Amino acid sequence: MSRLEDLEAFIHIAETGSLTKAARLLDRSLQAVSRSLASLEEDVGVQLVHRSTRHCALSEAGETFFRRVKPAITEIGEARLEVADRRNAPSGILRVGAPILFGPDFLVPIIADYMRAYPQVEVDLQLTDSFTDLSGEGLDLVVRIADLPDSGLQGRRLGALRRVVFGAPSYFRQHGRPAHPTELRQHACIVRTVDHRSGPWVFQIGGKRRTIGVRGPFRTNTMAAIYSAVSAGLGIGYSPMWQIRHLLETGQVETILEDFEPKPVPIHALWQENRLPPAKVRAFVDCLAAGLKLDQL
């Protein structure tokens, strides 16, 4: 039966196209890697690699063997790392990216509990609303609120967040409450502008996604200004539920059209694909899953 070190040597030769490079990556001698390849080929009974003085290329049999063996060797390597990693408490610097408004109120309290539980970990929290590149920014993981395309990342879904229509009681007393999203066209709506343009509001009507174009006498490019304008009775707003929680709790605004809310937006903790997250990341994701109270958001 082929030894694991022979299979590992073959995988590195196949990926690098070089015995020398494979030996360097495995921290083994060139002769040892060459012997591993020869032993493996003798064991399977076919030539797996065509060798030349400068380059190695897989044979047809080698291509087939590589496709079948590589996932298994990857799993074995990750299993080794995970078992070894679990012997050690989380430590080092944990670099986290998250949305600007979400981070302070929702993540920082969880980070405080996490750091008390794992005092050997330092946390570097980077807040931005752009979709940061983990490797480019040196982040261990990011928290993202969005429907995710195929991003080359893997992770864990933490929940989903509502989007709601809301207004001040004073506005509703004076202008009435819309009973259907189409009635918003007859109301003053506080719209957010991006590059001097405003987009429609999204609803779920009759089981289908519908957009409603809205307008009003007051427009702004920041959500903070929208919240102030709606609280002052200037019109009706549209926002993620979690961003207006404090206004709801103090009675400054009320939500409407709950039966027509669009599908909630998922929230994920994400890290690099094909990479086993270290103990500090796994522990933090567990804290996020346990600490985020999203059932009312």
N, C-alpha and C positions, 0 to 999 in steps of 0.2 A: 504494500500500500504506500502511496506517495506521502512523504512527510510534509507537514504544514510549511516548513521553511522552503521546501522545493517549490511548492505552489506559490508562495509569496515571491520567490525569486522570478518565477515565470511571469507573474502579473506585472512586476516592475519592468522586466525586460520588454514585455509587450507594450507597455505604456510609454516607455522612454525610447525604445528602439535601439537600446545600447546595453551591452553587458556592463560596461564601465560605469555608466550612470546608475544602473540598477544596483551595482555593488556599493556605490557612494551613498545612495538613499537608504540602503539596508545596513550600512556601516559594517559591511563584510568585505572580504578580499575578493578580487576578481576571480581568482582560482576557485574560491568556495562557491561563488554564484554560478560559474561555468559547470562545476561538478553537480550542483543542484539541478541545473537544466538538463544535463546529460542523464542524471538519475531519473528525472521525471519522464523524459522521452523513452528511456528504457522500460520504465514501468507501464506506460500507456501503449508502447509498441509502435509509435509513429513519430516522425519528425514534426516537432511543433514550431520550430524557429529556423529560418534560413539565415545562416551567419555569413558575414563578409568581414573584411578587415575594419570597415568603418561603420557598418550598420547591420542591424538585425531586423528581419521582417517575418511576420507570422506566415506560416504555411496555411493552406486551406483548412487542414485539420486543427492547426493552432488557433485560427480565428473562431472556429466552432467551440473549441475547448475554452478559450478565453471568455466567450459570451456566457458559458454555463458556469464557469468557476468564479469569475470576478464577484458576482453578488454574494456568493457564499463566503468568500474570503473577506469581503467588506463587513459582512455581518459578524464574522468571528472577531475581526479587529475591533469593531465597535463594542461588542460584548466584553472583550478584555478591558477596554478603556472604561466602560461603565462600571464594571465590577471593581476595578482598581480605584476609580474615582469615588465610589461610595465609601471607601475606607477613610476618606479625608473629609473634614468639615468644609463647607464652602468658604473660600477665602479669595483675596485679591481684589481687583477693582472691577465692579460691574457697571458697564456703560449702557445706559438705557435712553432710547429716543421716544418721545411722546408728543401729542398735540399740545399747543400752548395753553389753552384754557382747561383742558382735561387734567393735565399734570398736577397743578397745585392742589386742587380740591380732592381729587380721587386717587392719585398715585402717591403723593408725598406721605399721607397717613399710613399707607401700606408699606412704603419704603421704611418708615420709622419703625414699624413692628418688625420688619424683615431685618433691619440692622441691629435691633435689640436681640433678636433670635440668633443672628450670625455676626457677632462683633468683629470677626476677622475680615469682613467684607466692607470695602468702601464703595459708595455709589456715586456715579457721575451721571446726572440726569440732564439730557439735552432736549429742550422744548422747541419744537418747530412744527408748522402746519404743512410743510412740504414732505413729500415721500422721500426720506433720506435713504441714501445708499449705505447699507450696513458696513460693507467692507471699506468703502471709501471714507466713511466717517469714523471708522474704528469702533462701531457699536456692537455690543453682544446681542441685543435684541431691541425691537421696537414695538410699541403699542400703536396700532392703526385702527381708525374708525372708518371703514369703507368696504364696499364690495370689492374683493381683491381679484385682479386678473392673475394669469399665470406669471408670477413675479420671481420665480427662482428661489422662493423662500418657503420654509415650512414652519409650522407652529401650532398653536392651540387657540381654538375659538373660546372666548371668554363670555360671550353673551351677545345681545343686540340692543340697540338704543332707538327710542322712539323719536319721531319728528312730529311736531304739533303746531296747531294754529292757536294763537292766544291774543288776548286783549285786556284792557283795563276795564273794571266794572263801570267806570264813568263813561267810557266810550259806548258800551253796550246799552246803558240806560238812555243815552241820547240818540243812538242810531239803530238799536236793535241788534239781535244776534242772527247771523246767517245760519240757515238750517241745512244748506247744501253748498258744496264748494263753488258751484257756478254763481251763487249769490255774492261771492266775494267781488265780482266785477262791479257791483253797485256800492262797494265800500271803499273807504280810504285804507289802503294797504301800505305798510312800511316795507319797502323793498330794498334789498341789498344790491348795490351796483359793483360790478367787477369790470375794470377797464371801461367804465361809463356805460355798461350794459347790465340789464337786469334779466334774470331768467325766470321761467314760470315756476309755480309751486306744484309739487307732485302729490297726488292723492290716489286712493284705491276706491274706485267707483264701479259698482256692479261686478266686483271680482277682478277688475282689470286696472292696470296702471293708467292714469289719466293726468295730463298736465293742464293747469289753469293759468292763463295769463292774467296778471293783476297789475294794478297801478295805484298811485296815490300822490298827494301833493308833497310828500317828504320822502327823500331817498338818501341813502348813505352807504359808504363802503365798509363800515365796521359793524360787527354784531353788537358791540357795547352801546353804540349810538342807537341801534334799533331797540334795544331793551329799554333805554331811557325814554325814547320817543313813545313806545307803546305804553309804558308806565304812566307817562304824562297825558295819555288819552288822545294822542295824535292819530292813532289808527290801529290796524290789526297787523300782527307779526307772525312769522313762520320760523321755527327754530328747532334744533335738537332739544328734547325735553330736559336733558341734564344741564343745559346751559341756563335754563330759566327756573331751576328748582327753587332757588332762594326767593324769587319773585312770587312763586306760587305759595310757598310756605308763609310768606308775610301778607298774602292777600292782595298784592299789588296788581296781579293779573289772574285771569282765569282761562282755562283751555276750552276750545269749542271744536265741533266737527270731529269728535273722537271716532265716530263710526266710519270715517273716511280716511283715517290715517294711512299713509303708505306703509309698505313693509319696513320693519325696523332695520337699521343699518348694523351689520355685524361689527364686532370689535374683536381683534386678534392680538395675541402676542406672537411675534415672528422672529425667526433666526435663520441663519444660512442653511440652505438645502444641503443634504448629504454631509451634514456635520453634526456629530453627537454633541449636544449642548453640555457644557461642564456643569458641575454640581451647583455652582453659584447661580447659573441660569435656571436650572430645573427647580431649585428651591424658590427662586423669585417668582417663577410662573405659577407654582403651587400657591404661593401667597396671594398672587393676583386673583387666581380662580376662587380662592376662599374669601378674600377680602372685598372684592368688588360687589356691591349690592346693586345689581342692575334691574331687579324685578320691578322697580317703580320708575325706571328711567327709559 
